[in-house]
Amino acid sequence: MATQTWFITGSSRGFGRSLALAALEAGDQVVATARRPEQLADLTERFGDKVLPVALDVTDAAAAAAALDAARDRFGRIDVLVNNAGYANVAPVETAPEDDFRRQFETNFWGAYNVSKAALPLLKAQGGGIVVQFSSVGGRVGGSAGLGSYQAAKFALDGLTRVLAAETAPFGIRYLVVEPSGFATDWAGSSMEIQDIPPEYQATVGAFTERARGSRMAGDPDRAAGILVRVVKRDRLPTHLLLGETAVRMALGHSRQQLAEAEEWQTVSVSADFGAEYPVALPADTE
């Protein structure tokens, strides 16, 4: 298979670092971006001109466009674009500082938006490519107390990606949304700030914080990176890829619950249309 060129945001640690290494070890070329590109020096020392370190704050749309221009100038094309940069802080929605809530959304949603949008002219001109959006199983299932901004951004990113897939299908651009559960990265460690949690939220937000900080994450980011390098070389991509046993269990349970609820309320839902039977009985109001 021909050598692929990757553009990976947030390459200094976590999934981004593992993915950059896996792609390079597979013989591919990597544009590795980070806020502090000096953190990528070991990659250039080991892989030489197969890696291009680039400074990038994904919340800066002009910087995203410039980074992609640098990638094109160096390698001529981008085969796999990975929006990986992101982080989560923990606080109840009611008491979370609004500026922090917005800053998280700026990185987790608008950062991916900036890079994806800036890449579209290049991907269109070269006749296609793959965009990998790093979400979370929480971006499918939701409901993790304390992660209001993070999970809202991941839901928004999934919605944006579905629209992009519909709009750009004629240009040969394909999309993959990655939905991991807990992995042994810095996500729940030094990257995560715990805001003040009021006493009345200790049973929900506090309990989540204890689980996130106190449990050993089952997911291996190096294995996940190896899987992704193999997956993007296929002709047929999944639209969404769950990573980790917990992610699979949560997603299947959520989907089954959604299907059961839609079927239970089907008659009521249909009755809202002109010409449908109306009114109809509501489902039993007991468990």
Disulfide bonds with the S-S distance in Angstrom:
none
